[in-house]
């Protein structure tokens, strides 16, 4: 757990990103019915922070800034 904490950064969601969040959530939800709010928040935050998501979650398989394990 400390390995992840040392290499991670906690960030907030910017107000300017709310509309982009809605678009991302709706378009992703149309492709995958189980795509959730948390998934969209993670993707949008990674995009705005120019970061990558490291995950085993198949919801993220079609996104650029994702590394699937």
PDB file of N, CA, C, O and CB in Angstrom:
ATOM      1  N   UNK A   1       0.822  -1.194   0.000  1.00  0.00           N
ATOM      2  CA  UNK A   1       0.000   0.000   0.000  1.00  0.00           C
ATOM      3  C   UNK A   1       0.861   1.250   0.000  1.00  0.00           C
ATOM      4  O   UNK A   1       0.535   2.198  -0.715  1.00  0.00           O
ATOM      5  CB  UNK A   1      -0.932   0.002   1.198  1.00  0.00           C
ATOM      6  N   UNK A   2       1.929   1.299   0.757  1.00  0.00           N
ATOM      7  CA  UNK A   2       2.758   2.501   0.788  1.00  0.00           C
ATOM      8  C   UNK A   2       3.431   2.738  -0.556  1.00  0.00           C
ATOM      9  O   UNK A   2       3.700   3.888  -0.902  1.00  0.00           O
ATOM     10  CB  UNK A   2       3.812   2.394   1.891  1.00  0.00           C
ATOM     11  N   UNK A   3       3.714   1.687  -1.330  1.00  0.00           N
ATOM     12  CA  UNK A   3       4.275   1.833  -2.671  1.00  0.00           C
ATOM     13  C   UNK A   3       3.369   2.697  -3.535  1.00  0.00           C
ATOM     14  O   UNK A   3       3.847   3.588  -4.238  1.00  0.00           O
ATOM     15  CB  UNK A   3       4.482   0.457  -3.326  1.00  0.00           C
ATOM     16  N   UNK A   4       2.082   2.445  -3.489  1.00  0.00           N
ATOM     17  CA  UNK A   4       1.110   3.213  -4.277  1.00  0.00           C
ATOM     18  C   UNK A   4       1.017   4.636  -3.758  1.00  0.00           C
ATOM     19  O   UNK A   4       1.012   5.575  -4.555  1.00  0.00           O
ATOM     20  CB  UNK A   4      -0.278   2.543  -4.240  1.00  0.00           C
ATOM     21  N   UNK A   5       0.944   4.823  -2.467  1.00  0.00           N
ATOM     22  CA  UNK A   5       0.829   6.169  -1.887  1.00  0.00           C
ATOM     23  C   UNK A   5       2.029   7.040  -2.238  1.00  0.00           C
ATOM     24  O   UNK A   5       1.864   8.220  -2.551  1.00  0.00           O
ATOM     25  CB  UNK A   5       0.685   6.081  -0.368  1.00  0.00           C
ATOM     26  N   UNK A   6       3.207   6.490  -2.191  1.00  0.00           N
ATOM     27  CA  UNK A   6       4.416   7.253  -2.497  1.00  0.00           C
ATOM     28  C   UNK A   6       4.419   7.727  -3.946  1.00  0.00           C
ATOM     29  O   UNK A   6       4.902   8.821  -4.236  1.00  0.00           O
ATOM     30  CB  UNK A   6       5.661   6.410  -2.220  1.00  0.00           C
ATOM     31  N   UNK A   7       3.892   6.926  -4.845  1.00  0.00           N
ATOM     32  CA  UNK A   7       3.928   7.231  -6.278  1.00  0.00           C
ATOM     33  C   UNK A   7       2.632   7.838  -6.807  1.00  0.00           C
ATOM     34  O   UNK A   7       2.457   7.956  -8.020  1.00  0.00           O
ATOM     35  CB  UNK A   7       4.237   5.983  -7.049  1.00  0.00           C
ATOM     36  N   UNK A   8       1.732   8.221  -5.923  1.00  0.00           N
ATOM     37  CA  UNK A   8       0.430   8.754  -6.324  1.00  0.00           C
ATOM     38  C   UNK A   8       0.267  10.193  -5.859  1.00  0.00           C
ATOM     39  O   UNK A   8       0.997  10.682  -4.997  1.00  0.00           O
ATOM     40  CB  UNK A   8      -0.703   7.888  -5.762  1.00  0.00           C
ATOM     41  N   UNK A   9      -0.714  10.850  -6.458  1.00  0.00           N
ATOM     42  CA  UNK A   9      -1.041  12.212  -6.071  1.00  0.00           C
ATOM     43  C   UNK A   9      -2.554  12.325  -5.992  1.00  0.00           C
ATOM     44  O   UNK A   9      -3.258  11.844  -6.879  1.00  0.00           O
ATOM     45  CB  UNK A   9      -0.445  13.251  -7.072  1.00  0.00           C
ATOM     46  N   UNK A  10      -3.059  12.951  -4.949  1.00  0.00           N
ATOM     47  CA  UNK A  10      -4.490  13.168  -4.796  1.00  0.00           C
ATOM     48  C   UNK A  10      -4.825  14.519  -5.403  1.00  0.00           C
ATOM     49  O   UNK A  10      -4.215  15.530  -5.056  1.00  0.00           O
ATOM     50  CB  UNK A  10      -4.925  13.096  -3.297  1.00  0.00           C
ATOM     51  N   UNK A  11      -5.797  14.535  -6.312  1.00  0.00           N
ATOM     52  CA  UNK A  11      -6.180  15.777  -6.995  1.00  0.00           C
ATOM     53  C   UNK A  11      -7.686  15.961  -6.919  1.00  0.00           C
ATOM     54  O   UNK A  11      -8.426  15.007  -6.684  1.00  0.00           O
ATOM     55  CB  UNK A  11      -5.711  15.767  -8.473  1.00  0.00           C
ATOM     56  N   UNK A  12      -8.129  17.183  -7.118  1.00  0.00           N
ATOM     57  CA  UNK A  12      -9.550  17.494  -7.137  1.00  0.00           C
ATOM     58  C   UNK A  12     -10.059  17.623  -8.568  1.00  0.00           C
ATOM     59  O   UNK A  12      -9.277  17.679  -9.517  1.00  0.00           O
ATOM     60  CB  UNK A  12      -9.824  18.781  -6.359  1.00  0.00           C
ATOM     61  N   UNK A  13     -11.359  17.669  -8.705  1.00  0.00           N
ATOM     62  CA  UNK A  13     -11.978  17.855 -10.019  1.00  0.00           C
ATOM     63  C   UNK A  13     -12.266  19.340 -10.189  1.00  0.00           C
ATOM     64  O   UNK A  13     -12.866  19.971  -9.319  1.00  0.00           O
ATOM     65  CB  UNK A  13     -13.292  16.998 -10.170  1.00  0.00           C
ATOM     66  N   UNK A  14     -11.839  19.882 -11.304  1.00  0.00           N
ATOM     67  CA  UNK A  14     -12.029  21.298 -11.581  1.00  0.00           C
ATOM     68  C   UNK A  14     -13.443  21.550 -12.097  1.00  0.00           C
ATOM     69  O   UNK A  14     -14.007  20.728 -12.819  1.00  0.00           O
ATOM     70  CB  UNK A  14     -10.986  21.795 -12.597  1.00  0.00           C
ATOM     71  N   UNK A  15     -13.994  22.669 -11.728  1.00  0.00           N
ATOM     72  CA  UNK A  15     -15.353  23.021 -12.141  1.00  0.00           C
ATOM     73  C   UNK A  15     -15.499  23.036 -13.661  1.00  0.00           C
ATOM     74  O   UNK A  15     -16.543  22.660 -14.194  1.00  0.00           O
ATOM     75  CB  UNK A  15     -15.737  24.381 -11.572  1.00  0.00           C
ATOM     76  N   UNK A  16     -14.461  23.467 -14.347  1.00  0.00           N
ATOM     77  CA  UNK A  16     -14.512  23.540 -15.814  1.00  0.00           C
ATOM     78  C   UNK A  16     -14.638  22.167 -16.473  1.00  0.00           C
ATOM     79  O   UNK A  16     -14.950  22.077 -17.661  1.00  0.00           O
ATOM     80  CB  UNK A  16     -13.270  24.235 -16.338  1.00  0.00           C
ATOM     81  N   UNK A  17     -14.403  21.116 -15.723  1.00  0.00           N
ATOM     82  CA  UNK A  17     -14.441  19.761 -16.279  1.00  0.00           C
ATOM     83  C   UNK A  17     -15.812  19.099 -16.191  1.00  0.00           C
ATOM     84  O   UNK A  17     -15.988  18.000 -16.716  1.00  0.00           O
ATOM     85  CB  UNK A  17     -13.438  18.903 -15.575  1.00  0.00           C
ATOM     86  N   UNK A  18     -16.777  19.727 -15.550  1.00  0.00           N
ATOM     87  CA  UNK A  18     -18.082  19.096 -15.325  1.00  0.00           C
ATOM     88  C   UNK A  18     -18.793  18.761 -16.636  1.00  0.00           C
ATOM     89  O   UNK A  18     -19.340  17.667 -16.770  1.00  0.00           O
ATOM     90  CB  UNK A  18     -18.966  20.009 -14.482  1.00  0.00           C
ATOM     91  N   UNK A  19     -18.797  19.675 -17.601  1.00  0.00           N
ATOM     92  CA  UNK A  19     -19.447  19.390 -18.895  1.00  0.00           C
ATOM     93  C   UNK A  19     -18.734  18.268 -19.634  1.00  0.00           C
ATOM     94  O   UNK A  19     -19.374  17.406 -20.236  1.00  0.00           O
ATOM     95  CB  UNK A  19     -19.479  20.651 -19.772  1.00  0.00           C
ATOM     96  N   UNK A  20     -17.421  18.282 -19.588  1.00  0.00           N
ATOM     97  CA  UNK A  20     -16.657  17.211 -20.229  1.00  0.00           C
ATOM     98  C   UNK A  20     -16.960  15.877 -19.559  1.00  0.00           C
ATOM     99  O   UNK A  20     -17.044  14.847 -20.227  1.00  0.00           O
ATOM    100  CB  UNK A  20     -15.144  17.509 -20.173  1.00  0.00           C
ATOM    101  N   UNK A  21     -17.122  15.896 -18.238  1.00  0.00           N
ATOM    102  CA  UNK A  21     -17.485  14.687 -17.501  1.00  0.00           C
ATOM    103  C   UNK A  21     -18.807  14.117 -18.017  1.00  0.00           C
ATOM    104  O   UNK A  21     -18.912  12.915 -18.261  1.00  0.00           O
ATOM    105  CB  UNK A  21     -17.586  14.986 -15.992  1.00  0.00           C
ATOM    106  N   UNK A  22     -19.814  14.978 -18.184  1.00  0.00           N
ATOM    107  CA  UNK A  22     -21.119  14.527 -18.663  1.00  0.00           C
ATOM    108  C   UNK A  22     -21.035  13.884 -20.028  1.00  0.00           C
ATOM    109  O   UNK A  22     -21.650  12.846 -20.274  1.00  0.00           O
ATOM    110  CB  UNK A  22     -22.086  15.679 -18.708  1.00  0.00           C
ATOM    111  N   UNK A  23     -20.279  14.495 -20.910  1.00  0.00           N
ATOM    112  CA  UNK A  23     -20.115  13.936 -22.263  1.00  0.00           C
ATOM    113  C   UNK A  23     -19.394  12.586 -22.201  1.00  0.00           C
ATOM    114  O   UNK A  23     -19.817  11.620 -22.836  1.00  0.00           O
ATOM    115  CB  UNK A  23     -19.326  14.923 -23.170  1.00  0.00           C
ATOM    116  N   UNK A  24     -18.316  12.530 -21.440  1.00  0.00           N
ATOM    117  CA  UNK A  24     -17.555  11.288 -21.309  1.00  0.00           C
ATOM    118  C   UNK A  24     -18.409  10.183 -20.704  1.00  0.00           C
ATOM    119  O   UNK A  24     -18.411   9.054 -21.196  1.00  0.00           O
ATOM    120  CB  UNK A  24     -16.307  11.514 -20.452  1.00  0.00           C
ATOM    121  N   UNK A  25     -19.130  10.505 -19.646  1.00  0.00           N
ATOM    122  CA  UNK A  25     -19.981   9.511 -18.986  1.00  0.00           C
ATOM    123  C   UNK A  25     -21.063   8.989 -19.931  1.00  0.00           C
ATOM    124  O   UNK A  25     -21.252   7.779 -20.050  1.00  0.00           O
ATOM    125  CB  UNK A  25     -20.628  10.112 -17.734  1.00  0.00           C
ATOM    126  N   UNK A  26     -21.772   9.900 -20.604  1.00  0.00           N
ATOM    127  CA  UNK A  26     -22.859   9.482 -21.500  1.00  0.00           C
ATOM    128  C   UNK A  26     -22.358   8.667 -22.681  1.00  0.00           C
ATOM    129  O   UNK A  26     -22.951   7.641 -23.012  1.00  0.00           O
ATOM    130  CB  UNK A  26     -23.609  10.695 -22.010  1.00  0.00           C
ATOM    131  N   UNK A  27     -21.292   9.095 -23.315  1.00  0.00           N
ATOM    132  CA  UNK A  27     -20.793   8.349 -24.479  1.00  0.00           C
ATOM    133  C   UNK A  27     -20.254   6.982 -24.061  1.00  0.00           C
ATOM    134  O   UNK A  27     -20.437   6.001 -24.782  1.00  0.00           O
ATOM    135  CB  UNK A  27     -19.692   9.153 -25.203  1.00  0.00           C
ATOM    136  N   UNK A  28     -19.597   6.906 -22.915  1.00  0.00           N
ATOM    137  CA  UNK A  28     -19.068   5.621 -22.439  1.00  0.00           C
ATOM    138  C   UNK A  28     -20.187   4.706 -21.972  1.00  0.00           C
ATOM    139  O   UNK A  28     -20.127   3.492 -22.169  1.00  0.00           O
ATOM    140  CB  UNK A  28     -18.066   5.841 -21.302  1.00  0.00           C
ATOM    141  N   UNK A  29     -21.205   5.284 -21.354  1.00  0.00           N
ATOM    142  CA  UNK A  29     -22.358   4.510 -20.863  1.00  0.00           C
ATOM    143  C   UNK A  29     -23.138   3.900 -22.033  1.00  0.00           C
ATOM    144  O   UNK A  29     -23.698   2.811 -21.905  1.00  0.00           O
ATOM    145  CB  UNK A  29     -23.293   5.408 -20.010  1.00  0.00           C
ATOM    146  N   UNK A  30     -23.177   4.600 -23.173  1.00  0.00           N
ATOM    147  CA  UNK A  30     -23.849   4.052 -24.354  1.00  0.00           C
ATOM    148  C   UNK A  30     -23.140   2.811 -24.886  1.00  0.00           C
ATOM    149  O   UNK A  30     -23.777   1.934 -25.469  1.00  0.00           O
ATOM    150  CB  UNK A  30     -23.930   5.109 -25.450  1.00  0.00           C
ATOM    151  N   UNK A  31     -21.819   2.733 -24.688  1.00  0.00           N
ATOM    152  CA  UNK A  31     -21.039   1.587 -25.156  1.00  0.00           C
ATOM    153  C   UNK A  31     -21.010   0.453 -24.138  1.00  0.00           C
ATOM    154  O   UNK A  31     -21.028  -0.723 -24.500  1.00  0.00           O
ATOM    155  CB  UNK A  31     -19.621   2.020 -25.476  1.00  0.00           C
ATOM    156  N   UNK A  32     -20.966   0.824 -22.853  1.00  0.00           N
ATOM    157  CA  UNK A  32     -20.880  -0.160 -21.768  1.00  0.00           C
ATOM    158  C   UNK A  32     -21.887   0.215 -20.688  1.00  0.00           C
ATOM    159  O   UNK A  32     -21.676   1.180 -19.954  1.00  0.00           O
ATOM    160  CB  UNK A  32     -19.431  -0.231 -21.177  1.00  0.00           C
ATOM    161  N   UNK A  33     -22.951  -0.517 -20.588  1.00  0.00           N
ATOM    162  CA  UNK A  33     -24.029  -0.184 -19.637  1.00  0.00           C
ATOM    163  C   UNK A  33     -23.566  -0.180 -18.185  1.00  0.00           C
ATOM    164  O   UNK A  33     -24.176   0.491 -17.353  1.00  0.00           O
ATOM    165  CB  UNK A  33     -25.173  -1.166 -19.790  1.00  0.00           C
ATOM    166  N   UNK A  34     -22.515  -0.904 -17.866  1.00  0.00           N
ATOM    167  CA  UNK A  34     -22.042  -0.952 -16.481  1.00  0.00           C
ATOM    168  C   UNK A  34     -20.989   0.116 -16.183  1.00  0.00           C
ATOM    169  O   UNK A  34     -20.435   0.140 -15.084  1.00  0.00           O
ATOM    170  CB  UNK A  34     -21.473  -2.324 -16.180  1.00  0.00           C
ATOM    171  N   UNK A  35     -20.708   0.994 -17.142  1.00  0.00           N
ATOM    172  CA  UNK A  35     -19.754   2.084 -16.928  1.00  0.00           C
ATOM    173  C   UNK A  35     -20.355   3.055 -15.921  1.00  0.00           C
ATOM    174  O   UNK A  35     -21.479   3.523 -16.103  1.00  0.00           O
ATOM    175  CB  UNK A  35     -19.407   2.814 -18.273  1.00  0.00           C
ATOM    176  N   UNK A  36     -19.611   3.361 -14.854  1.00  0.00           N
ATOM    177  CA  UNK A  36     -20.175   4.155 -13.768  1.00  0.00           C
ATOM    178  C   UNK A  36     -19.603   5.555 -13.640  1.00  0.00           C
ATOM    179  O   UNK A  36     -18.665   5.933 -14.341  1.00  0.00           O
ATOM    180  CB  UNK A  36     -19.978   3.445 -12.494  1.00  0.00           C
ATOM    181  N   UNK A  37     -20.198   6.320 -12.721  1.00  0.00           N
ATOM    182  CA  UNK A  37     -19.745   7.676 -12.435  1.00  0.00           C
ATOM    183  C   UNK A  37     -18.280   7.680 -12.009  1.00  0.00           C
ATOM    184  O   UNK A  37     -17.495   8.511 -12.467  1.00  0.00           O
ATOM    185  CB  UNK A  37     -20.616   8.313 -11.346  1.00  0.00           C
ATOM    186  N   UNK A  38     -17.922   6.754 -11.137  1.00  0.00           N
ATOM    187  CA  UNK A  38     -16.536   6.700 -10.643  1.00  0.00           C
ATOM    188  C   UNK A  38     -15.560   6.453 -11.789  1.00  0.00           C
ATOM    189  O   UNK A  38     -14.472   7.027 -11.813  1.00  0.00           O
ATOM    190  CB  UNK A  38     -16.384   5.596  -9.573  1.00  0.00           C
ATOM    191  N   UNK A  39     -15.945   5.603 -12.737  1.00  0.00           N
ATOM    192  CA  UNK A  39     -15.103   5.344 -13.907  1.00  0.00           C
ATOM    193  C   UNK A  39     -14.855   6.640 -14.680  1.00  0.00           C
ATOM    194  O   UNK A  39     -13.722   6.936 -15.061  1.00  0.00           O
ATOM    195  CB  UNK A  39     -15.758   4.286 -14.826  1.00  0.00           C
ATOM    196  N   UNK A  40     -15.901   7.394 -14.904  1.00  0.00           N
ATOM    197  CA  UNK A  40     -15.788   8.653 -15.652  1.00  0.00           C
ATOM    198  C   UNK A  40     -14.951   9.675 -14.884  1.00  0.00           C
ATOM    199  O   UNK A  40     -14.157  10.399 -15.485  1.00  0.00           O
ATOM    200  CB  UNK A  40     -17.184   9.231 -15.945  1.00  0.00           C
ATOM    201  N   UNK A  41     -15.120   9.738 -13.578  1.00  0.00           N
ATOM    202  CA  UNK A  41     -14.335  10.664 -12.770  1.00  0.00           C
ATOM    203  C   UNK A  41     -12.852  10.312 -12.844  1.00  0.00           C
ATOM    204  O   UNK A  41     -12.009  11.198 -12.988  1.00  0.00           O
ATOM    205  CB  UNK A  41     -14.816  10.646 -11.309  1.00  0.00           C
ATOM    206  N   UNK A  42     -12.534   9.035 -12.747  1.00  0.00           N
ATOM    207  CA  UNK A  42     -11.128   8.612 -12.852  1.00  0.00           C
ATOM    208  C   UNK A  42     -10.538   8.974 -14.207  1.00  0.00           C
ATOM    209  O   UNK A  42      -9.429   9.504 -14.282  1.00  0.00           O
ATOM    210  CB  UNK A  42     -11.005   7.102 -12.621  1.00  0.00           C
ATOM    211  N   UNK A  43     -11.271   8.691 -15.273  1.00  0.00           N
ATOM    212  CA  UNK A  43     -10.772   9.005 -16.614  1.00  0.00           C
ATOM    213  C   UNK A  43     -10.562  10.496 -16.819  1.00  0.00           C
ATOM    214  O   UNK A  43      -9.528  10.918 -17.339  1.00  0.00           O
ATOM    215  CB  UNK A  43     -11.730   8.482 -17.660  1.00  0.00           C
ATOM    216  N   UNK A  44     -11.525  11.280 -16.418  1.00  0.00           N
ATOM    217  CA  UNK A  44     -11.430  12.721 -16.596  1.00  0.00           C
ATOM    218  C   UNK A  44     -10.291  13.310 -15.760  1.00  0.00           C
ATOM    219  O   UNK A  44      -9.558  14.177 -16.235  1.00  0.00           O
ATOM    220  CB  UNK A  44     -12.754  13.385 -16.226  1.00  0.00           C
ATOM    221  N   UNK A  45     -10.145  12.853 -14.543  1.00  0.00           N
ATOM    222  CA  UNK A  45      -9.070  13.341 -13.685  1.00  0.00           C
ATOM    223  C   UNK A  45      -7.708  12.977 -14.267  1.00  0.00           C
ATOM    224  O   UNK A  45      -6.794  13.802 -14.276  1.00  0.00           O
ATOM    225  CB  UNK A  45      -9.212  12.769 -12.267  1.00  0.00           C
ATOM    226  N   UNK A  46      -7.570  11.758 -14.748  1.00  0.00           N
ATOM    227  CA  UNK A  46      -6.310  11.349 -15.369  1.00  0.00           C
ATOM    228  C   UNK A  46      -6.007  12.201 -16.598  1.00  0.00           C
ATOM    229  O   UNK A  46      -4.861  12.590 -16.824  1.00  0.00           O
ATOM    230  CB  UNK A  46      -6.360   9.862 -15.756  1.00  0.00           C
ATOM    231  N   UNK A  47      -7.026  12.486 -17.379  1.00  0.00           N
ATOM    232  CA  UNK A  47      -6.830  13.303 -18.579  1.00  0.00           C
ATOM    233  C   UNK A  47      -6.399  14.724 -18.219  1.00  0.00           C
ATOM    234  O   UNK A  47      -5.442  15.242 -18.793  1.00  0.00           O
ATOM    235  CB  UNK A  47      -8.117  13.341 -19.413  1.00  0.00           C
ATOM    236  N   UNK A  48      -7.085  15.347 -17.290  1.00  0.00           N
ATOM    237  CA  UNK A  48      -6.765  16.738 -16.937  1.00  0.00           C
ATOM    238  C   UNK A  48      -5.420  16.853 -16.232  1.00  0.00           C
ATOM    239  O   UNK A  48      -4.776  17.900 -16.299  1.00  0.00           O
ATOM    240  CB  UNK A  48      -7.859  17.321 -16.050  1.00  0.00           C
ATOM    241  N   UNK A  49      -4.991  15.802 -15.563  1.00  0.00           N
ATOM    242  CA  UNK A  49      -3.701  15.815 -14.860  1.00  0.00           C
ATOM    243  C   UNK A  49      -2.587  15.205 -15.702  1.00  0.00           C
ATOM    244  O   UNK A  49      -1.455  15.080 -15.235  1.00  0.00           O
ATOM    245  CB  UNK A  49      -3.814  15.064 -13.539  1.00  0.00           C
ATOM    246  N   UNK A  50      -2.901  14.822 -16.949  1.00  0.00           N
ATOM    247  CA  UNK A  50      -1.936  14.181 -17.852  1.00  0.00           C
ATOM    248  C   UNK A  50      -1.288  12.976 -17.172  1.00  0.00           C
ATOM    249  O   UNK A  50      -0.066  12.829 -17.145  1.00  0.00           O
ATOM    250  CB  UNK A  50      -0.849  15.192 -18.298  1.00  0.00           C
ATOM    251  N   UNK A  51      -2.146  12.128 -16.628  1.00  0.00           N
ATOM    252  CA  UNK A  51      -1.697  10.951 -15.884  1.00  0.00           C
ATOM    253  C   UNK A  51      -2.236   9.680 -16.543  1.00  0.00           C
ATOM    254  O   UNK A  51      -3.042   9.744 -17.471  1.00  0.00           O
ATOM    255  CB  UNK A  51      -2.154  11.031 -14.402  1.00  0.00           C
ATOM    256  N   UNK A  52      -1.789   8.544 -16.060  1.00  0.00           N
ATOM    257  CA  UNK A  52      -2.257   7.244 -16.534  1.00  0.00           C
ATOM    258  C   UNK A  52      -3.021   6.536 -15.425  1.00  0.00           C
ATOM    259  O   UNK A  52      -2.799   6.787 -14.240  1.00  0.00           O
ATOM    260  CB  UNK A  52      -1.074   6.374 -17.018  1.00  0.00           C
ATOM    261  N   UNK A  53      -3.920   5.652 -15.827  1.00  0.00           N
ATOM    262  CA  UNK A  53      -4.649   4.803 -14.892  1.00  0.00           C
ATOM    263  C   UNK A  53      -4.102   3.391 -15.041  1.00  0.00           C
ATOM    264  O   UNK A  53      -4.051   2.856 -16.148  1.00  0.00           O
ATOM    265  CB  UNK A  53      -6.201   4.850 -15.151  1.00  0.00           C
ATOM    266  N   UNK A  54      -3.700   2.797 -13.946  1.00  0.00           N
ATOM    267  CA  UNK A  54      -3.203   1.432 -13.916  1.00  0.00           C
ATOM    268  C   UNK A  54      -4.294   0.573 -13.288  1.00  0.00           C
ATOM    269  O   UNK A  54      -4.618   0.744 -12.113  1.00  0.00           O
ATOM    270  CB  UNK A  54      -1.847   1.321 -13.123  1.00  0.00           C
ATOM    271  N   UNK A  55      -4.868  -0.359 -14.071  1.00  0.00           N
ATOM    272  CA  UNK A  55      -6.044  -1.083 -13.590  1.00  0.00           C
ATOM    273  C   UNK A  55      -6.195  -2.445 -14.267  1.00  0.00           C
ATOM    274  O   UNK A  55      -5.591  -2.716 -15.305  1.00  0.00           O
ATOM    275  CB  UNK A  55      -7.299  -0.252 -13.820  1.00  0.00           C
ATOM    276  N   UNK A  56      -7.009  -3.281 -13.656  1.00  0.00           N
ATOM    277  CA  UNK A  56      -7.443  -4.541 -14.259  1.00  0.00           C
ATOM    278  C   UNK A  56      -8.884  -4.438 -14.752  1.00  0.00           C
ATOM    279  O   UNK A  56      -9.413  -5.389 -15.327  1.00  0.00           O
ATOM    280  CB  UNK A  56      -7.308  -5.694 -13.250  1.00  0.00           C
ATOM    281  N   UNK A  57      -9.514  -3.296 -14.530  1.00  0.00           N
ATOM    282  CA  UNK A  57     -10.926  -3.085 -14.852  1.00  0.00           C
ATOM    283  C   UNK A  57     -11.127  -2.962 -16.367  1.00  0.00           C
ATOM    284  O   UNK A  57     -10.583  -2.052 -16.993  1.00  0.00           O
ATOM    285  CB  UNK A  57     -11.455  -1.823 -14.140  1.00  0.00           C
ATOM    286  N   UNK A  58     -11.893  -3.861 -16.945  1.00  0.00           N
ATOM    287  CA  UNK A  58     -12.111  -3.879 -18.394  1.00  0.00           C
ATOM    288  C   UNK A  58     -12.909  -2.678 -18.899  1.00  0.00           C
ATOM    289  O   UNK A  58     -12.944  -2.437 -20.106  1.00  0.00           O
ATOM    290  CB  UNK A  58     -12.822  -5.149 -18.784  1.00  0.00           C
ATOM    291  N   UNK A  59     -13.552  -1.919 -18.008  1.00  0.00           N
ATOM    292  CA  UNK A  59     -14.261  -0.706 -18.433  1.00  0.00           C
ATOM    293  C   UNK A  59     -13.314   0.279 -19.121  1.00  0.00           C
ATOM    294  O   UNK A  59     -13.747   1.098 -19.932  1.00  0.00           O
ATOM    295  CB  UNK A  59     -14.932  -0.031 -17.226  1.00  0.00           C
ATOM    296  N   UNK A  60     -12.053   0.196 -18.804  1.00  0.00           N
ATOM    297  CA  UNK A  60     -11.079   1.167 -19.272  1.00  0.00           C
ATOM    298  C   UNK A  60     -10.290   0.717 -20.500  1.00  0.00           C
ATOM    299  O   UNK A  60      -9.365   1.413 -20.920  1.00  0.00           O
ATOM    300  CB  UNK A  60     -10.136   1.481 -18.171  1.00  0.00           C
ATOM    301  N   UNK A  61     -10.631  -0.417 -21.076  1.00  0.00           N
ATOM    302  CA  UNK A  61      -9.800  -1.013 -22.129  1.00  0.00           C
ATOM    303  C   UNK A  61      -9.651  -0.156 -23.396  1.00  0.00           C
ATOM    304  O   UNK A  61      -8.648  -0.295 -24.096  1.00  0.00           O
ATOM    305  CB  UNK A  61     -10.374  -2.338 -22.509  1.00  0.00           C
ATOM    306  N   UNK A  62     -10.587   0.701 -23.708  1.00  0.00           N
ATOM    307  CA  UNK A  62     -10.543   1.458 -24.955  1.00  0.00           C
ATOM    308  C   UNK A  62     -10.035   2.892 -24.813  1.00  0.00           C
ATOM    309  O   UNK A  62     -10.196   3.695 -25.732  1.00  0.00           O
ATOM    310  CB  UNK A  62     -11.898   1.486 -25.552  1.00  0.00           C
ATOM    311  N   UNK A  63      -9.434   3.218 -23.693  1.00  0.00           N
ATOM    312  CA  UNK A  63      -8.986   4.585 -23.459  1.00  0.00           C
ATOM    313  C   UNK A  63      -7.475   4.683 -23.533  1.00  0.00           C
ATOM    314  O   UNK A  63      -6.757   3.765 -23.136  1.00  0.00           O
ATOM    315  CB  UNK A  63      -9.476   5.083 -22.108  1.00  0.00           C
ATOM    316  N   UNK A  64      -7.001   5.820 -24.053  1.00  0.00           N
ATOM    317  CA  UNK A  64      -5.569   6.018 -24.310  1.00  0.00           C
ATOM    318  C   UNK A  64      -4.708   6.011 -23.056  1.00  0.00           C
ATOM    319  O   UNK A  64      -3.668   5.354 -23.024  1.00  0.00           O
ATOM    320  CB  UNK A  64      -5.365   7.310 -25.029  1.00  0.00           C
ATOM    321  N   UNK A  65      -5.120   6.719 -22.043  1.00  0.00           N
ATOM    322  CA  UNK A  65      -4.276   6.921 -20.877  1.00  0.00           C
ATOM    323  C   UNK A  65      -4.426   5.832 -19.823  1.00  0.00           C
ATOM    324  O   UNK A  65      -4.293   6.086 -18.626  1.00  0.00           O
ATOM    325  CB  UNK A  65      -4.580   8.244 -20.267  1.00  0.00           C
ATOM    326  N   UNK A  66      -4.707   4.606 -20.290  1.00  0.00           N
ATOM    327  CA  UNK A  66      -4.940   3.480 -19.376  1.00  0.00           C
ATOM    328  C   UNK A  66      -3.942   2.374 -19.649  1.00  0.00           C
ATOM    329  O   UNK A  66      -3.674   2.025 -20.798  1.00  0.00           O
ATOM    330  CB  UNK A  66      -6.379   2.945 -19.514  1.00  0.00           C
ATOM    331  N   UNK A  67      -3.398   1.828 -18.574  1.00  0.00           N
ATOM    332  CA  UNK A  67      -2.515   0.653 -18.661  1.00  0.00           C
ATOM    333  C   UNK A  67      -3.267  -0.485 -17.998  1.00  0.00           C
ATOM    334  O   UNK A  67      -3.474  -0.490 -16.785  1.00  0.00           O
ATOM    335  CB  UNK A  67      -1.095   0.904 -17.967  1.00  0.00           C
ATOM    336  N   UNK A  68      -3.678  -1.459 -18.819  1.00  0.00           N
ATOM    337  CA  UNK A  68      -4.396  -2.621 -18.279  1.00  0.00           C
ATOM    338  C   UNK A  68      -3.410  -3.683 -17.817  1.00  0.00           C
ATOM    339  O   UNK A  68      -2.447  -4.005 -18.514  1.00  0.00           O
ATOM    340  CB  UNK A  68      -5.359  -3.210 -19.334  1.00  0.00           C
ATOM    341  N   UNK A  69      -3.662  -4.212 -16.651  1.00  0.00           N
ATOM    342  CA  UNK A  69      -2.810  -5.290 -16.105  1.00  0.00           C
ATOM    343  C   UNK A  69      -3.327  -6.631 -16.554  1.00  0.00           C
ATOM    344  O   UNK A  69      -2.753  -7.663 -16.205  1.00  0.00           O
ATOM    345  CB  UNK A  69      -2.753  -5.236 -14.562  1.00  0.00           C
TER     346      UNK A  69
END
